[in-house]
Amino acid sequence: MIEPYGGRLVNLVVPEGEERDEWTLRGNSAISIQLSQRSLCDLELLATGAFSPLDRFMGEADYRRVLSDMRLADGTLFPIPVTLPVPSDLPVRSGDLVGLRSPQNELLAVLTVEEKYGWSATEEARQVCGTTDFQHPLVAEMASWGRSYLSGPLRVLRLPKHYSFSELRHSPSEARRLLAAMGKERVVAFQTRNPIHRAHEELTKRAAAAVDGSLLIHPVVGLTKPGDIDFYTRVRCYKALVSRYYDPKRTLLSLLPLAMRLAGPREAIWHAIIRRNYGATHFVVGRDHAGPGRDSSGRPFYGPYDAQRLVLEYEHELGVKIVPFQELVYLPDEDRYEELDRVNGRRYQSISGTEVRDEYLAKGRPLPAWFTRPEVARILSEVWVPQHRRGFCVWFTGLSGAGKSTIANILAVLLMEHGRRVTLLDGDVVRTHLSKGLGFSKEDRDTNILRIGFVASEIVRHHGAVICAAISPYEATREQVRTMVGAEQFIVVYVNTPLEVCEQRDQKGLYARARRGEVSGVTGIDDPYEVPRNPEIVVDTTRYSAEENAWQIIQYLLGRGFLRQDEFESDKRSRMLSHAADRPQGHTLA
């Protein structure tokens, strides 16, 4: 079996029987912080050795060199920062103990502070992700992280508890032992965050056969791309496949609680390092490996084979052989799969992920047997919700007095009239309940919007329709909410009402008080409003009524399939379309 990356497999977990709660021994007086889901995943993989040779959240020397050179301070190849964000005002000094707690407040580890240092989200995004575009999920998320990073030795008292698929959760040491028992010197690891269909089944079998090795199917079950199929469904699919269609003497299915960065080429190198620590000698790198999709201009963030090229460049250092592959397509005349670049003019078939979702599952059509196994098709069809019953969030943004709440209320009525269950989250109402006590500093405004976004994301996750009407003046925060909700189900409506019109309406008297200098921090007067770069819809309240604008949004939802055409009466549909026809081309949909 191959040696761990860096020559040693770190294990930071305090053995059973030893004194576990050092934090309590110090009189329970240390500061503790609750970890985000991302930091929780990172802690677990640090603790078990998946990130070896890294044995802590990165200090500044490691962090700076990783950004610039993809290396730790000692020169070891390591392309992705693994850091612990904390607020800049966290009152800690060198030597202090900091308890690291789960979201449920369970003490998991104690960090002895050695460093606390500042960082730049823009710099990290540019270096690691190659972009500062907020359409990239990690870039949007980083905007809300604490502005300092914390580092120091870790004493892990217990690992996060997992109650799902516990038999499939293996530490690197456990995975290496199980793979070694299969008796093969070579191990091919396969990374996935999607269901495995016939093409990838064929690919993984070919890869293992080509090196006469075992196969490690290693799906990510931590944080993946927003909008991905939930891991419970995916793991059910994997289990059905492995039990029926793979050789049990040569195949290990193991779950990886990794928080993906979706950093494309850099992340592919990182994935190879992690799989080496789990015992792999070979690693499959596919098309657009760890890609986050398209940027705000509609172009892919990374080229389809950028990841393959970069990993191959460093293959000699990784000590893991890369198995690159092209897209596999089905040759119906030969009843087999082949790489696309070897088709040579023969007839072939393929189905994209979008087609699976929109043309098959959404319409209740069975997936063809050549594309996926019947067990996978059954599981997916059982959990899939038709598009017209899927959750979505309509997010109104604009200046105070722009007309957001008025349109939102009308839209809610129209949706409920036609069978959708709707939750309306109005900014003013939220501030009297969910965000009571928050002020109007940038930090408090961001907190308010993220609270609304969290509630909206939960509603959407459970297939509800939610309408949010809040000024939400900052682009980065809006894009973070998009990531929370899921880009495909998040619809920004920019209520484009000029400031002078908003001031004329000014029912709250807010603008008048700001002009007199009685209040400060008023959006549009002495605090900026950042116009959305790429809103799904732009509405004009100076030329069209609130009802007309609400019908415009209905038209958009119909076009996206969130509503069924036959649920709308013909006279109302005609009225809606006539309103749309009166609008100048290029004005309604951004």
N, C-alpha and C positions, 0 to 999 in steps of 0.2 A: 504494500500500500504506500502511496506517495506520502512524503513528509508534509506536515502542516506548513502553511505559508509563513515565512519568517523563521522556520525551524522549530517552533514550539507552539503548543496548543494551550492558550491561556484558559484558566478556570478560576474565576473570582468568587465562587459561591462558598460561603463558610460551611464546612462539613457538619452534618448532623452530630449532635452531642457536644459540640463546642459552644462556648458562650456566643449567642447570636446577636444580642441587642446591645452593641457597644454604645449606641446613642443614649439608651436608658442609663447606662452606667455613669454617664457624665451628668446625671441629675436631670435629664430630659430638658435641658436648657438650650439645646442647639436649635438653630433655625431649621425648618423643614419646608420643602416645596412639593407641590403636587405636579407630577410629570404629565406632559401632554401625551397623547397616544403615540406620536412619533418618538418622543424621548423614551417612552416605556418600551417600545420595540428595540430601540438602540441599546438600552440598558440590558435587556435580556440577551441580546447577541454579543454584547461586550462580555457579559458575565460568563457565558458558556464557551467563548472562544471562537465564535463565528467570524469575528473581526480581527483575529490574531494576525499580526503581533500586537495590535492595538489593545491596551489593557485599561483604558480610561477614556472619558470624553477629552477631546484633543486640547492640549495646551497651545499657547499662541505660536510657538516656534513650529510645531507640527502643522497647525492650521494655516499659517502664512505660506509655508512651502507647499502644502497640498494645493492651495489655490493657484500658485504660480507654476509649479513643476509637477504636480500629481505625485509628490513624494513626501514621506515623513521627514522630519529634521535630520534623521540619520541616513537619508538617501533611499530608504525602502519604498518601492512603488506602492502608492496608495492614493487613488484618484478622488475620493469623495470625503468631504469633511464630516466627521461624526462629533457633534458638539452639543453642549447643554445650554440653551438660551435661558437667561434670567433677566429680571428687570435691572436697569443700571443702578437703581437706588437700593438694591438688596444689601443690607448692612453686614457684610462679611469681610474678614481679614484672613491673611495666611495663617493656617493652623486651625481655623474654626472647623467645626463639624456641621455638615448640612445633611439632614435626613431627606431621602428621596422617597416619596410616597406615590402610590398608585392613585388613579382617579377616585378610587373608593377609600382613600386615605390610609391604606395599609402601608406600614413602613417596610420598604424593600431593601434599601441599601443606605450606607453612610458614606458620604464623600468628605474627605479631608481636604480643605481648600488649600491649593498651592497658587492658583492664578485666577484672576478675574480680569477680563480684558474686553475692550470694545471691538466692534466689527461693523462693516458696512454691507447692508443688504444688496445695494446696487453692485458693489464690487464682487460679492460672492455669487450673485446671480450671473453676472457677466462671465466670470471665470469658470464656474461649474456647469451652468446651464447653457452658456453661450448666448444668452439673451437677457434683456430686462423687460421683455414683453409680459404684461400681467396675464395674458392668456395661458402662459405656462403655469400649471398648478403650483409648483414649488415656489416660483417667483412671487405669485400672489400670496401664498401662505407666509413667506418670510417677512412680509411687511408687518405682520402682527407679532413677530417674535420679540422677546426682550432684547434690548440693545447691548447686552453684555453676554459673554460666554464664561462658564465656570469650569475649572478643571482641577483634578487632584486624584490621589489614589482612591479606589473604591473598595468597600467591604460590603459584599452582597449578602444580605441576611436570608433572603428567600427570593425565588423567581416569581414572576407574575403567574397567577393561577389561570389555567385554561381548562374549561369543562367540556369543550367540544373536541371530538376526534383525538382524545388523549393518547390513544394507541399509535397515532401517526406522528406524534411530536417527539422528535429525537434531537438531542444535543449533538454537536459535532463528534464527540467521543463515542456516543451511542451509535450514530450513523456509520462511523468508521468500523466499529466492531461488527455491525450487521453486514456491511458490505464485504468485509474481510472473510466472514463466514461463508460467503458465496463462492470463494475459492478462485476468483478472477483477479489478475494483477491490475487490469485496467477497468476504470469506471467512467462511464459517460453520464454527465449531469445535464438535465434539461430544465430550464427555467420557464415558468409559465404563470400568467395571471388570467388566463382565459380557459374555457372548456377545451378539452383535447378532442378534435375531430379526426376523421380518418387520415387526412394528410399528415397531421403531426404524429399520429400513431405510427404511420409508415416511416416517417422521418426518424423517430426515436428508435424503432426497431432496426432500421438500416444502420444508424450510427453505432449502436451497440454491436451489431454483427460485424461491421467493418473493422472493429478493433478487437473482436473476440472478447468483449468485456461485459461487465454488469451495467445495469441502467439505474440511475438515480433520478426518479421523477420528483422534482423539488419545487412545487408551486408556492408562490408567495401568498400568505394569508394575514399579513400585517396591513400596511397601507398600500393600496395600488392606485390606479388612475380613477378619479371620480367618475362614477357612472358605470364602472365595471360590474359584471355579475357578482353577486355576493359570494364570499368564499364557501359558505355552507352548501350552496347549490353546486359550486364548482367541485368541491371535495367529494360530494356524492357521485358526481360524474366520474371523477378520477377513480374512486373505489370500484365503481361498476366496471370500468374499463380494465383496470389492473387485475381484478379477480377473474375476468373472463377471457381476456385477449392477450395478456402478457405472460411470459414464463415466470412463475413465482420464484424459481431458483436463481433467476438472474435479474430480478426487478425489485427495487425498494421504493415505495411511495412514502415520502416524508414531507412534513409541512414546515415551511420557513416563515417565522414571524417577522419578516423584514418590512421596514417602512421604505418603500421605493422613493427615489428622488426624481425619476423619469428624466434623467440627465443623459439619455442616449449613449453616445460613445464612451464617455467617462464611466457611466454606470455599468456598461458591459464589462469593462476591466474589473470593476469592483465585484460584480457577480461572479466572475471567474475566480477571484481571490477567495470569496466566501465559499464557493463550491470546492476549492482545493482543501479548505479547512474541514469540509465534510467528507473528504476522502476521494474526491474526483481526480482523475488523471486527464480527462477530456471534458470539454464544455461546448455545448451547442450554442452558437450565436446566429440568430436568424435575421430576417428582414426587419429593419426599423426596431432593433432591439431596445427596449426600455424607452420608446418614443412617446411623447405626450400628445401627439396629434398635430394640429395646425395652429399657426400663430394668428395674430389679429388681422393680418392681410390675407389669410387663407392659404398660406404656404406651409409645408411641413417644417417643423423646427429643425429636423435633421434629415440628411439624405438616407435613402433606404439601406445602403450598405456602408455608411460611415462607421458604424459600430464595428462591423467585421474588420474593416481596414485598420482601425486603431488598435483593436485587440491583437490582431496578427502582428502589428509592429512591436508589441511588447511581449509576445508569446514566450520568447526565450527567458525573460525575467520571471514570468508568472510560474513557469514550471508546469503549466497545464497546456495540453494541445487543444487547439481550437478546431471545432467542427463547423465550418461555415456551410450555410445552405441557401439555395434560392427558393423561390415560391414553388411549391409542388401543386400540380394540377392533375385532374383525372382524365385518362384516355379511355373513353367509353368503348372504342372498337377493340381495345386490348385488355380492358377491365383491370387497369393498374394505374398507379400514380407515377409521374415523372416530373423532374425539374423543368420549369418553364423554358429555360434556355436550351433544353435538349429535345423539345417537342418536334422541331424541324418540319413544321407545316402540317402535322397531324391534327385531327380534330380533338379538341379538349374541352373540359368543363371545369368551372370553379364557381364558388359562391362566396361573396365577401361577407364580412361581419354585418355590414349594414343590410345586405339582402337577407341574411338569416333573421335579423330582427324585424325588418319592415315587410318583407315579401313572404316570409314563411310563418314565423311565430306570431306576429301581429295579426295575420289573417287566418290563423288556424290551419295553415297548410302543413302537411307532414314533411319533414326534412327528408331528402332522398337517402336511400340506404348507401349509395356510393359516397355520400358526403359525411355521414356520421353513423355511429352505431345506434341500433334501436333503443338501447338502454339510456343513452345520452339524450336522444330525441325525446323520449318519454319524460325524463326528469325536467328538461328545459320547457316542454309544453305544459307541464303541471304547474310550474312556478311563474310562467310568463303572463304578464298582464297586457291586454291589448292596448295599443297606443291611445285610443280614445278614453281609456280608463286609467292611464298612468298619471302620476302626480306631476305637477308643474308649478312654477313660481313666476308670477308676473310682478316685476319689481319697478315701481314708479319712482323716478328721481327727477328733481327739479327744484327751483327756488321756492321759498315759502310764498304761498299765494299763487303758485303757478296753476293750480287746479288739480293736483294729484288726487286728493281725497275725494273730490267730487266725481271724477272719472272712475276711480277705484270702486266707489260705492255702487255706481251704475253697473259697472262690469260684474261685480259680485252678484247683483240681482239677476242679470241676464244669464250668468252661468248657472245659478241655482234654479232658475226657471226651466233650464234644459237638463236638469238631472245631475249636475256636478255638485259635490259637497265642497263648500268654499269656506276658508278661514281668512278674515280680513285683519291685517296687522297695520294699523294706522300709527304713524310716528308719534302724534300727540297723545294718543291713548296709551301707547306702549310706555311713554315716559311717565305716565301716572301710575303705572303698575310694575311691569317688568324692569324698567330702568329708572324707577323712582330713586332720587338722590343723586343721579349723575348730573354733572354740569355741562358746560358747552366748550370745554377745552378740546383740542384735537383728540387727545387720548380718550376723553369721556365720549366724544361723538363716535369714535371708532368702536368703543366698547358697546355703545347703544346699538350700532348697526350690526355688529357681530352677534349680539344677543338675538336680534330680530332674525338674522341669517340662520342662527342655530335652530331656532324654533321652526323657521320655514323649511330647513333641510329635513327635520324630523317629519314634518307634515308630508313633504314630497316623497320621502322614503316609504311612507305608508300609503302612497298613491292618492293623496289628497291634493286639492288645488288650493294654493295660497296666494293672496294678493297683498303686497307690502307697499305702503306709501310713506316714504320718508325722504327728507332732503338728500341724505347720503351724499355729501358733497365731494368725497375723495375717491378718485378712480381706483386706487390700490385696494381700498376696503371693499368697494363694490365687487371687484374681481375676486377678492378672497371669498366673498359670499357666493359668487358663481362657482368657485371650486367646492365650497361646502355643499351646495345644493346639487351640483352636477351640471356641466355646461349645456348638455342637451335638453335640460329641463328648466333652464333659467332664462327668462325673457326680460330684458331691460327695456322699459318704456321711458324715453326721455321726454318730459313735458316741457317743450321749448317755448316758454313764455318770457318775453323780455322783462328785464328788471323794472323798467318804468311802468309796465302794465301791472306787475306784481305790487308795486308801490301804490298804484291807484286803487287796487283792490284792498290791500292792507287791513283786513278786518280785525286783526289782532293789534294793530297800531305799532307793530314791531319796527317797521322801517322808519316811521315817523320818530319814534323814540331814539333810534340809532342816529338819524340825521341830526337830532338835537343833542347828541352826545350823552344821552341818559343811560344807554346800554352799549356794550361793545361785543365783539365776536359774532356779529350778525352776518350770516352768509350772504354774499353779494354786495355788502357794504364795506366791512373791514375784515372779512374772512373769505377766503377764496371758494368759488364753486368750480370744480373741474368737470367740464362738459364731457359726457361719455364719448370715447373714441369710436366705438362701433356698437351703438345700441341696436337692438333688433327692430325697434319701432320708434319713430319720432312723431309726436302729436303736436298740433298747433291749436292753442285755445283761443287765439285771436281771430281765426278765420272759420273755425268749426265749433259746434256746440259740444258740450261734454258727452251727450248721448251719441253724437256722430263719432267722436273719438273712441268711445267705448265699443261701438260697432266695428270700427277699424281694427281694434285688438281682437274682437271675435273673428273677424275675417282671417287674421294671421293665425289664430289658434286652429281654425278649420283647416287652413293650408298645411299646418304642421301635423295634423291628425290628432290633436288633443281633444277635438270635438268631432262628433259625427255629423255629416251633412244632413242626414235624414232626421236629426233631432230638432232642426230649425224649420219653422213653418215657412211656406213659400213666400208669403207676403212680407215677413220680416227679412227673409234672405234677399228678396228683391230690393227692399228698402236699404239694407246694408250695402249691397253691391252698387246701388245708385249713388250712395254717399261716396263710396270708394272711387267710382268713375269720375266724380266731380273734382277729385283731388289732382293736382298737377303731378305728372310722371316723375318718379324719383324722389318725391317728397315724403310719402308715407312710410316706406320701409327703408331703413338705413342699411 
